[in-house]
C-alpha cells in the first residue's frame, strides 16, 4: 500500500516506514503530523476521489532536520569592480511515515453534504 501525499508544495510517494525529506516544518523530533493524501493505491485498487480520500489518513513522525546542497551564486558587473559571492543551503525536515489507513470514526472530512 502506498499513497501520494502533498507536502511542501510538492507531491511525494509514501509507503509505511519510508523516510521522506520535505520542506522545513515547525515541530520537534518525535512529534506526529498528518499529511493530506491525494491518491491511495491498495493492492492494485486506486482511490483518487476526494469523497473516498476523506476516510484515509497518512500519519508521519518527525525524525530530524536536514540541509540541502550548498548553492553558490556570484554577481559580477563588468568594468565597475562589483563582485558579490552568495551562498544558500535549503533547510529540510525528515519524516518517517508511520501509517496509511482509514481515519478514526467521527473524524470525517469536515464537509457537510
N, CA, C and O atoms as a GROMACS GRO file, in nm:
protein
  452
    1UNK      N    1   0.085  -0.117   0.000
    1UNK     CA    2   0.000   0.000   0.000
    1UNK      C    3   0.090   0.123   0.000
    1UNK      O    4   0.187   0.130   0.075
    2UNK      N    5   0.056   0.218  -0.084
    2UNK     CA    6   0.126   0.345  -0.082
    2UNK      C    7   0.029   0.458  -0.111
    2UNK      O    8  -0.083   0.435  -0.158
    3UNK      N    9   0.074   0.579  -0.082
    3UNK     CA   10  -0.010   0.697  -0.104
    3UNK      C   11   0.075   0.807  -0.165
    3UNK      O   12   0.196   0.815  -0.141
    4UNK      N   13   0.012   0.890  -0.244
    4UNK     CA   14   0.074   1.012  -0.294
    4UNK      C   15   0.025   1.124  -0.202
    4UNK      O   16  -0.095   1.148  -0.191
    5UNK      N   17   0.119   1.192  -0.136
    5UNK     CA   18   0.082   1.296  -0.039
    5UNK      C   19   0.136   1.431  -0.085
    5UNK      O   20   0.233   1.439  -0.161
    6UNK      N   21   0.070   1.536  -0.039
    6UNK     CA   22   0.114   1.672  -0.068
    6UNK      C   23   0.190   1.724   0.054
    6UNK      O   24   0.139   1.723   0.165
    7UNK      N   25   0.312   1.767   0.031
    7UNK     CA   26   0.390   1.824   0.141
    7UNK      C   27   0.488   1.926   0.084
    7UNK      O   28   0.569   1.895  -0.004
    8UNK      N   29   0.480   2.046   0.134
    8UNK     CA   30   0.572   2.150   0.092
    8UNK      C   31   0.557   2.193  -0.052
    8UNK      O   32   0.657   2.229  -0.115
    9UNK      N   33   0.436   2.190  -0.106
    9UNK     CA   34   0.414   2.234  -0.244
    9UNK      C   35   0.453   2.130  -0.347
    9UNK      O   36   0.445   2.156  -0.467
   10UNK      N   37   0.494   2.011  -0.302
   10UNK     CA   38   0.530   1.903  -0.393
   10UNK      C   39   0.449   1.779  -0.358
   10UNK      O   40   0.382   1.774  -0.256
   11UNK      N   41   0.458   1.680  -0.444
   11UNK     CA   42   0.390   1.554  -0.419
   11UNK      C   43   0.496   1.446  -0.401
   11UNK      O   44   0.593   1.440  -0.477
   12UNK      N   45   0.477   1.360  -0.301
   12UNK     CA   46   0.573   1.255  -0.269
   12UNK      C   47   0.500   1.122  -0.262
   12UNK      O   48   0.385   1.115  -0.218
   13UNK      N   49   0.566   1.016  -0.304
   13UNK     CA   50   0.513   0.882  -0.290
   13UNK      C   51   0.557   0.830  -0.153
   13UNK      O   52   0.676   0.832  -0.121
   14UNK      N   53   0.460   0.785  -0.072
   14UNK     CA   54   0.489   0.745   0.065
   14UNK      C   55   0.435   0.606   0.094
   14UNK      O   56   0.318   0.577   0.067
   15UNK      N   57   0.520   0.521   0.148
   15UNK     CA   58   0.481   0.390   0.198
   15UNK      C   59   0.514   0.387   0.347
   15UNK      O   60   0.589   0.472   0.395
   16UNK      N   61   0.460   0.291   0.419
   16UNK     CA   62   0.489   0.280   0.562
   16UNK      C   63   0.638   0.254   0.580
   16UNK      O   64   0.697   0.173   0.508
   17UNK      N   65   0.698   0.322   0.677
   17UNK     CA   66   0.841   0.315   0.714
   17UNK      C   67   0.932   0.386   0.615
   17UNK      O   68   1.054   0.374   0.627
   18UNK      N   69   0.880   0.457   0.517
   18UNK     CA   70   0.964   0.539   0.430
   18UNK      C   71   1.005   0.665   0.503
   18UNK      O   72   0.928   0.719   0.583
   19UNK      N   73   1.125   0.713   0.475
   19UNK     CA   74   1.171   0.841   0.529
   19UNK      C   75   1.170   0.941   0.414
   19UNK      O   76   1.240   0.924   0.315
   20UNK      N   77   1.088   1.046   0.429
   20UNK     CA   78   1.074   1.148   0.326
   20UNK      C   79   1.148   1.274   0.370
   20UNK      O   80   1.149   1.308   0.488
   21UNK      N   81   1.209   1.342   0.275
   21UNK     CA   82   1.272   1.470   0.301
   21UNK      C   83   1.183   1.576   0.240
   21UNK      O   84   1.170   1.585   0.118
   22UNK      N   85   1.120   1.659   0.326
   22UNK     CA   86   1.025   1.760   0.281
   22UNK      C   87   1.071   1.897   0.330
   22UNK      O   88   1.164   1.906   0.410
   23UNK      N   89   1.006   2.002   0.282
   23UNK     CA   90   1.040   2.138   0.326
   23UNK      C   91   1.027   2.149   0.477
   23UNK      O   92   0.951   2.076   0.540
   24UNK      N   93   1.101   2.242   0.534
   24UNK     CA   94   1.110   2.256   0.679
   24UNK      C   95   0.972   2.278   0.742
   24UNK      O   96   0.893   2.360   0.697
   25UNK      N   97   0.945   2.201   0.848
   25UNK     CA   98   0.822   2.211   0.924
   25UNK      C   99   0.853   2.258   1.066
   25UNK      O  100   0.959   2.228   1.120
   26UNK      N  101   0.760   2.331   1.124
   26UNK     CA  102   0.773   2.367   1.264
   26UNK      C  103   0.732   2.247   1.348
   26UNK      O  104   0.620   2.197   1.333
   27UNK      N  105   0.818   2.201   1.432
   27UNK     CA  106   0.789   2.086   1.515
   27UNK      C  107   0.917   2.027   1.570
   27UNK      O  108   1.027   2.062   1.526
   28UNK      N  109   0.902   1.939   1.666
   28UNK     CA  110   1.017   1.879   1.730
   28UNK      C  111   1.029   1.732   1.691
   28UNK      O  112   0.933   1.671   1.642
   29UNK      N  113   1.146   1.676   1.714
   29UNK     CA  114   1.172   1.536   1.684
   29UNK      C  115   1.076   1.449   1.766
   29UNK      O  116   1.061   1.469   1.886
   30UNK      N  117   1.013   1.353   1.700
   30UNK     CA  118   0.919   1.264   1.766
   30UNK      C  119   0.774   1.308   1.757
   30UNK      O  120   0.684   1.230   1.789
   31UNK      N  121   0.750   1.431   1.714
   31UNK     CA  122   0.614   1.482   1.702
   31UNK      C  123   0.545   1.416   1.582
   31UNK      O  124   0.608   1.394   1.479
   32UNK      N  125   0.417   1.386   1.596
   32UNK     CA  126   0.340   1.322   1.490
   32UNK      C  127   0.268   1.429   1.407
   32UNK      O  128   0.217   1.526   1.461
   33UNK      N  129   0.266   1.408   1.276
   33UNK     CA  130   0.197   1.501   1.186
   33UNK      C  131   0.108   1.421   1.092
   33UNK      O  132   0.126   1.300   1.076
   34UNK      N  133   0.013   1.490   1.030
   34UNK     CA  134  -0.076   1.428   0.932
   34UNK      C  135  -0.054   1.496   0.798
   34UNK      O  136  -0.053   1.618   0.789
   35UNK      N  137  -0.035   1.416   0.693
   35UNK     CA  138  -0.014   1.468   0.559
   35UNK      C  139  -0.139   1.443   0.474
   35UNK      O  140  -0.197   1.335   0.483
   36UNK      N  141  -0.182   1.539   0.393
   36UNK     CA  142  -0.301   1.519   0.310
   36UNK      C  143  -0.273   1.423   0.195
   36UNK      O  144  -0.178   1.441   0.120
   37UNK      N  145  -0.356   1.321   0.181
   37UNK     CA  146  -0.341   1.222   0.075
   37UNK      C  147  -0.413   1.268  -0.051
   37UNK      O  148  -0.526   1.316  -0.045
   38UNK      N  149  -0.347   1.255  -0.165
   38UNK     CA  150  -0.405   1.290  -0.294
   38UNK      C  151  -0.448   1.166  -0.371
   38UNK      O  152  -0.536   1.172  -0.457
   39UNK      N  153  -0.385   1.052  -0.339
   39UNK     CA  154  -0.412   0.928  -0.410
   39UNK      C  155  -0.366   0.813  -0.320
   39UNK      O  156  -0.260   0.822  -0.259
   40UNK      N  157  -0.444   0.706  -0.312
   40UNK     CA  158  -0.407   0.589  -0.234
   40UNK      C  159  -0.419   0.467  -0.324
   40UNK      O  160  -0.521   0.448  -0.391
   41UNK      N  161  -0.315   0.382  -0.324
   41UNK     CA  162  -0.316   0.258  -0.400
   41UNK      C  163  -0.304   0.144  -0.301
   41UNK      O  164  -0.205   0.135  -0.228
   42UNK      N  165  -0.403   0.055  -0.299
   42UNK     CA  166  -0.404  -0.057  -0.206
   42UNK      C  167  -0.432  -0.184  -0.285
   42UNK      O  168  -0.543  -0.205  -0.333
   43UNK      N  169  -0.331  -0.269  -0.300
   43UNK     CA  170  -0.342  -0.396  -0.374
   43UNK      C  171  -0.399  -0.377  -0.514
   43UNK      O  172  -0.485  -0.453  -0.558
   44UNK      N  173  -0.351  -0.276  -0.584
   44UNK     CA  174  -0.396  -0.252  -0.721
   44UNK      C  175  -0.520  -0.167  -0.732
   44UNK      O  176  -0.552  -0.120  -0.841
   45UNK      N  177  -0.592  -0.146  -0.623
   45UNK     CA  178  -0.712  -0.062  -0.624
   45UNK      C  179  -0.670   0.083  -0.601
   45UNK      O  180  -0.612   0.116  -0.498
   46UNK      N  181  -0.699   0.169  -0.698
   46UNK     CA  182  -0.659   0.309  -0.691
   46UNK      C  183  -0.776   0.392  -0.640
   46UNK      O  184  -0.886   0.386  -0.696
   47UNK      N  185  -0.753   0.469  -0.535
   47UNK     CA  186  -0.856   0.556  -0.478
   47UNK      C  187  -0.810   0.700  -0.497
   47UNK      O  188  -0.707   0.740  -0.445
   48UNK      N  189  -0.888   0.777  -0.574
   48UNK     CA  190  -0.848   0.914  -0.602
   48UNK      C  191  -0.960   1.015  -0.584
   48UNK      O  192  -0.936   1.136  -0.590
   49UNK      N  193  -1.082   0.970  -0.561
   49UNK     CA  194  -1.191   1.066  -0.546
   49UNK      C  195  -1.185   1.131  -0.408
   49UNK      O  196  -1.160   1.063  -0.308
   50UNK      N  197  -1.207   1.261  -0.401
   50UNK     CA  198  -1.199   1.332  -0.273
   50UNK      C  199  -1.295   1.277  -0.168
   50UNK      O  200  -1.265   1.280  -0.049
   51UNK      N  201  -1.410   1.229  -0.211
   51UNK     CA  202  -1.507   1.175  -0.116
   51UNK      C  203  -1.452   1.052  -0.045
   51UNK      O  204  -1.470   1.037   0.076
   52UNK      N  205  -1.385   0.964  -0.118
   52UNK     CA  206  -1.328   0.844  -0.057
   52UNK      C  207  -1.199   0.874   0.018
   52UNK      O  208  -1.171   0.811   0.120
   53UNK      N  209  -1.121   0.971  -0.030
   53UNK     CA  210  -0.995   1.004   0.036
   53UNK      C  211  -1.017   1.070   0.172
   53UNK      O  212  -0.926   1.071   0.255
   54UNK      N  213  -1.135   1.124   0.194
   54UNK     CA  214  -1.165   1.182   0.325
   54UNK      C  215  -1.158   1.079   0.436
   54UNK      O  216  -1.139   1.114   0.552
   55UNK      N  217  -1.172   0.953   0.401
   55UNK     CA  218  -1.165   0.846   0.500
   55UNK      C  219  -1.024   0.792   0.522
   55UNK      O  220  -1.005   0.704   0.605
   56UNK      N  221  -0.926   0.844   0.449
   56UNK     CA  222  -0.789   0.797   0.464
   56UNK      C  223  -0.703   0.903   0.531
   56UNK      O  224  -0.726   1.023   0.517
   57UNK      N  225  -0.603   0.855   0.603
   57UNK     CA  226  -0.516   0.944   0.676
   57UNK      C  227  -0.373   0.891   0.666
   57UNK      O  228  -0.350   0.771   0.684
   58UNK      N  229  -0.277   0.978   0.636
   58UNK     CA  230  -0.136   0.941   0.632
   58UNK      C  231  -0.069   1.012   0.749
   58UNK      O  232  -0.064   1.134   0.754
   59UNK      N  233  -0.017   0.933   0.842
   59UNK     CA  234   0.050   0.990   0.959
   59UNK      C  235   0.200   0.969   0.947
   59UNK      O  236   0.246   0.869   0.892
   60UNK      N  237   0.274   1.064   0.999
   60UNK     CA  238   0.420   1.057   0.995
   60UNK      C  239   0.477   1.114   1.124
   60UNK      O  240   0.410   1.188   1.196
   61UNK      N  241   0.601   1.077   1.151
   61UNK     CA  242   0.670   1.123   1.272
   61UNK      C  243   0.796   1.197   1.228
   61UNK      O  244   0.868   1.151   1.140
   62UNK      N  245   0.823   1.312   1.290
   62UNK     CA  246   0.941   1.390   1.256
   62UNK      C  247   1.065   1.319   1.309
   62UNK      O  248   1.075   1.288   1.427
   63UNK      N  249   1.160   1.292   1.217
   63UNK     CA  250   1.283   1.222   1.253
   63UNK      C  251   1.394   1.321   1.285
   63UNK      O  252   1.469   1.300   1.381
   64UNK      N  253   1.406   1.427   1.208
   64UNK     CA  254   1.512   1.524   1.232
   64UNK      C  255   1.518   1.628   1.123
   64UNK      O  256   1.432   1.633   1.034
   65UNK      N  257   1.620   1.711   1.130
   65UNK     CA  258   1.640   1.818   1.033
   65UNK      C  259   1.749   1.777   0.936
   65UNK      O  260   1.835   1.694   0.967
   66UNK      N  261   1.745   1.835   0.818
   66UNK     CA  262   1.847   1.811   0.716
   66UNK      C  263   1.867   1.940   0.637
   66UNK      O  264   1.785   2.031   0.642
   67UNK      N  265   1.977   1.945   0.565
   67UNK     CA  266   2.005   2.061   0.481
   67UNK      C  267   2.042   2.013   0.342
   67UNK      O  268   2.109   1.910   0.327
   68UNK      N  269   2.000   2.086   0.243
   68UNK     CA  270   2.028   2.051   0.104
   68UNK      C  271   2.170   2.089   0.066
   68UNK      O  272   2.248   2.135   0.150
   69UNK      N  273   2.204   2.070  -0.059
   69UNK     CA  274   2.339   2.103  -0.104
   69UNK      C  275   2.361   2.254  -0.107
   69UNK      O  276   2.267   2.332  -0.123
   70UNK      N  277   2.485   2.293  -0.091
   70UNK     CA  278   2.521   2.435  -0.095
   70UNK      C  279   2.512   2.484  -0.239
   70UNK      O  280   2.566   2.421  -0.331
   71UNK      N  281   2.445   2.597  -0.258
   71UNK     CA  282   2.432   2.657  -0.390
   71UNK      C  283   2.510   2.788  -0.386
   71UNK      O  284   2.480   2.876  -0.305
   72UNK      N  285   2.608   2.802  -0.473
   72UNK     CA  286   2.691   2.922  -0.479
   72UNK      C  287   2.645   3.010  -0.593
   72UNK      O  288   2.616   2.963  -0.703
   73UNK      N  289   2.638   3.142  -0.565
   73UNK     CA  290   2.599   3.239  -0.666
   73UNK      C  291   2.703   3.351  -0.669
   73UNK      O  292   2.751   3.393  -0.564
   74UNK      N  293   2.736   3.396  -0.786
   74UNK     CA  294   2.832   3.505  -0.799
   74UNK      C  295   2.768   3.614  -0.884
   74UNK      O  296   2.722   3.588  -0.995
   75UNK      N  297   2.764   3.736  -0.831
   75UNK     CA  298   2.716   3.852  -0.905
   75UNK      C  299   2.838   3.932  -0.950
   75UNK      O  300   2.928   3.957  -0.870
   76UNK      N  301   2.840   3.969  -1.074
   76UNK     CA  302   2.955   4.039  -1.130
   76UNK      C  303   2.908   4.140  -1.234
   76UNK      O  304   2.825   4.108  -1.320
   77UNK      N  305   2.961   4.262  -1.224
   77UNK     CA  306   2.932   4.363  -1.325
   77UNK      C  307   3.065   4.407  -1.386
   77UNK      O  308   3.161   4.440  -1.316
   78UNK      N  309   3.068   4.405  -1.516
   78UNK     CA  310   3.190   4.436  -1.589
   78UNK      C  311   3.231   4.583  -1.572
   78UNK      O  312   3.146   4.672  -1.572
   79UNK      N  313   3.359   4.607  -1.558
   79UNK     CA  314   3.422   4.741  -1.558
   79UNK      C  315   3.384   4.828  -1.439
   79UNK      O  316   3.417   4.947  -1.439
   80UNK      N  317   3.316   4.775  -1.337
   80UNK     CA  318   3.278   4.859  -1.224
   80UNK      C  319   3.339   4.811  -1.093
   80UNK      O  320   3.328   4.880  -0.991
   81UNK      N  321   3.403   4.696  -1.093
   81UNK     CA  322   3.462   4.643  -0.970
   81UNK      C  323   3.359   4.581  -0.877
   81UNK      O  324   3.388   4.558  -0.759
   82UNK      N  325   3.239   4.554  -0.928
   82UNK     CA  326   3.132   4.498  -0.845
   82UNK      C  327   3.137   4.345  -0.852
   82UNK      O  328   3.116   4.286  -0.957
   83UNK      N  329   3.164   4.283  -0.737
   83UNK     CA  330   3.165   4.136  -0.727
   83UNK      C  331   3.104   4.098  -0.594
   83UNK      O  332   3.143   4.150  -0.490
   84UNK      N  333   3.009   4.008  -0.597
   84UNK     CA  334   2.945   3.958  -0.475
   84UNK      C  335   2.935   3.807  -0.483
   84UNK      O  336   2.895   3.752  -0.586
   85UNK      N  337   2.972   3.741  -0.375
   85UNK     CA  338   2.961   3.595  -0.369
   85UNK      C  339   2.858   3.561  -0.263
   85UNK      O  340   2.870   3.601  -0.148
   86UNK      N  341   2.756   3.485  -0.303
   86UNK     CA  342   2.648   3.449  -0.214
   86UNK      C  343   2.635   3.298  -0.209
   86UNK      O  344   2.676   3.228  -0.302
   87UNK      N  345   2.578   3.248  -0.100
   87UNK     CA  346   2.553   3.105  -0.088
   87UNK      C  347   2.420   3.081  -0.022
   87UNK      O  348   2.370   3.165   0.053
   88UNK      N  349   2.363   2.965  -0.050
   88UNK     CA  350   2.234   2.930   0.009
   88UNK      C  351   2.230   2.780   0.032
   88UNK      O  352   2.280   2.702  -0.049
   89UNK      N  353   2.170   2.740   0.143
   89UNK     CA  354   2.152   2.598   0.174
   89UNK      C  355   2.012   2.580   0.228
   89UNK      O  356   1.981   2.625   0.338
   90UNK      N  357   1.926   2.513   0.151
   90UNK     CA  358   1.785   2.496   0.186
   90UNK      C  359   1.771   2.404   0.306
   90UNK      O  360   1.840   2.302   0.315
   91UNK      N  361   1.681   2.438   0.398
   91UNK     CA  362   1.654   2.357   0.516
   91UNK      C  363   1.538   2.261   0.489
   91UNK      O  364   1.438   2.299   0.428
   92UNK      N  365   1.552   2.138   0.535
   92UNK     CA  366   1.452   2.035   0.516
   92UNK      C  367   1.421   1.967   0.649
   92UNK      O  368   1.497   1.978   0.745
   93UNK      N  369   1.309   1.895   0.652
   93UNK     CA  370   1.272   1.811   0.765
   93UNK      C  371   1.256   1.670   0.714
   93UNK      O  372   1.195   1.647   0.609
   94UNK      N  373   1.310   1.574   0.787
   94UNK     CA  374   1.294   1.434   0.751
   94UNK      C  375   1.184   1.374   0.836
   94UNK      O  376   1.184   1.389   0.959
   95UNK      N  377   1.088   1.307   0.771
   95UNK     CA  378   0.976   1.244   0.841
   95UNK      C  379   0.968   1.096   0.802
   95UNK      O  380   0.997   1.060   0.688
   96UNK      N  381   0.928   1.013   0.898
   96UNK     CA  382   0.908   0.870   0.873
   96UNK      C  383   0.758   0.843   0.872
   96UNK      O  384   0.689   0.877   0.968
   97UNK      N  385   0.708   0.783   0.765
   97UNK     CA  386   0.566   0.752   0.753
   97UNK      C  387   0.535   0.636   0.847
   97UNK      O  388   0.596   0.529   0.837
   98UNK      N  389   0.441   0.658   0.938
   98UNK     CA  390   0.408   0.555   1.038
   98UNK      C  391   0.280   0.480   1.004
   98UNK      O  392   0.260   0.368   1.052
   99UNK      N  393   0.194   0.538   0.922
   99UNK     CA  394   0.071   0.467   0.890
   99UNK      C  395  -0.006   0.530   0.777
   99UNK      O  396  -0.008   0.652   0.759
  100UNK      N  397  -0.070   0.443   0.700
  100UNK     CA  398  -0.162   0.484   0.594
  100UNK      C  399  -0.287   0.401   0.616
  100UNK      O  400  -0.282   0.278   0.608
  101UNK      N  401  -0.396   0.465   0.642
  101UNK     CA  402  -0.517   0.386   0.665
  101UNK      C  403  -0.638   0.474   0.682
  101UNK      O  404  -0.635   0.595   0.661
  102UNK      N  405  -0.747   0.407   0.720
  102UNK     CA  406  -0.874   0.477   0.739
  102UNK      C  407  -0.864   0.569   0.858
  102UNK      O  408  -0.805   0.533   0.960
  103UNK      N  409  -0.923   0.687   0.846
  103UNK     CA  410  -0.925   0.783   0.957
  103UNK      C  411  -1.014   0.729   1.068
  103UNK      O  412  -1.100   0.643   1.045
  104UNK      N  413  -0.991   0.780   1.188
  104UNK     CA  414  -1.072   0.736   1.301
  104UNK      C  415  -1.218   0.774   1.281
  104UNK      O  416  -1.248   0.876   1.220
  105UNK      N  417  -1.307   0.692   1.334
  105UNK     CA  418  -1.453   0.717   1.320
  105UNK      C  419  -1.487   0.848   1.388
  105UNK      O  420  -1.439   0.878   1.497
  106UNK      N  421  -1.569   0.925   1.322
  106UNK     CA  422  -1.612   1.053   1.378
  106UNK      C  423  -1.527   1.169   1.331
  106UNK      O  424  -1.568   1.284   1.345
  107UNK      N  425  -1.410   1.141   1.277
  107UNK     CA  426  -1.323   1.250   1.229
  107UNK      C  427  -1.383   1.312   1.104
  107UNK      O  428  -1.391   1.435   1.093
  108UNK      N  429  -1.426   1.228   1.010
  108UNK     CA  430  -1.491   1.277   0.888
  108UNK      C  431  -1.401   1.364   0.806
  108UNK      O  432  -1.284   1.382   0.838
  109UNK      N  433  -1.455   1.419   0.699
  109UNK     CA  434  -1.378   1.505   0.612
  109UNK      C  435  -1.404   1.652   0.642
  109UNK      O  436  -1.343   1.738   0.580
  110UNK      N  437  -1.495   1.682   0.734
  110UNK     CA  438  -1.524   1.820   0.768
  110UNK      C  439  -1.620   1.887   0.675
  110UNK      O  440  -1.647   2.006   0.692
  111UNK      N  441  -1.674   1.817   0.576
  111UNK     CA  442  -1.768   1.874   0.480
  111UNK      C  443  -1.909   1.830   0.512
  111UNK      O  444  -1.933   1.716   0.554
  112UNK      N  445  -2.000   1.921   0.493
  112UNK     CA  446  -2.142   1.888   0.515
  112UNK      C  447  -2.208   1.870   0.379
  112UNK      O  448  -2.187   1.948   0.287
  113UNK      N  449  -2.287   1.766   0.369
  113UNK     CA  450  -2.349   1.737   0.239
  113UNK      C  451  -2.480   1.797   0.230
  113UNK      O  452  -2.547   1.783   0.128
   0.00000   0.00000   0.00000
